[in-house]
Amino acid sequence: MIKSRIVVGVDGSDHAAAAVGWAAAEASRRGAELRVLAAYYRERSLPGRGSTRTAEEHAAEHLRRAVAQAHAAAPDIEVRCLALPGYAVPMLVNAAQEAAMVVVGSRHEGGLPVLPFGSVSSQVATQARCCVVVVRGHYDPDAGPVVAGVDGGSGETAVMGRAFEEASLHHTDLQAVTINGPGRAEDPGADLDARLDPWREKYPGVRATRERIDGRADKVLVQRSRSARMVVVGPRTHGYEGLMLGSIGSRLLQRSSCPVVIAR
């Protein structure tokens, strides 16, 4: 039996440290292997202040710290690490092909080389073929419910499946939110709460509610993130129109007060 794998990218920054802590705790809950990756430029001259260390040595140091952080957060997990030359985004997107989840910090800084456009988090969230978690804001595993942004579209199954699974693993409640945005007609006969019944049967320990709210989806979800453990949404081709990385996804990655989970 092949164990599931969670991949996390590191660069020695505080944002990466937060991602490692979150990924390690998640690996422990799932009984998964944690794979820690760092990218570096072989030919890059480092800001040295007289330092003679190579980029590869700096990446190795980032990995050593990340492994120590992972074991401090979850001593029971299996951790493997690897430093690779090149850009962070292709490295993480490639690793996503054999992973259950890819975890990144909220923004790029330090020694994780990023492609010339956009950030690591937004590019990986857009391109990876597995679930992506962008760790930002508070990530206390004991604080708040899981919030899921759903609209009844083709991506609802992926979002609800991930949201219920996370709520079950974290032993917390689930709030499924549907937003009536401008120009969107409401179906008065739609029983939104009843759509949760199959998921309630699969995850009987999760207390789940569903509500419909008027407003802008990005503002509603950002506001809900302030008291949530995590917010789960779908990628660009599912759920809200243009979610990843349209205005809603971009706003969440920039302003969410808790980790953002992009479900696939």
Secondary structure, DSSP 8 states (H G I E B T S, - for coil): ----EEEEE--SSHHHHHHHHHHHHHHHHHT-EEEEEEEE-SS-----TT----HHHHHHHHHHHHHHHHHHH-TTS-EEEEEEES-HHHHHHHHGGG-SEEEEESS--TTS---SSS-HHHHHHHH-SSEEEEE-S---TTSS-EEEE--SSTTHHHHHHHHHHHHHHHT--EEEEEEE-TT----TT--TGGGGHHHHHH-TT--EEEEEEES-HHHHHHHHHTT-SEEEE--TTSSSTTTTTSHHHHHHHHH-SS-EEE--
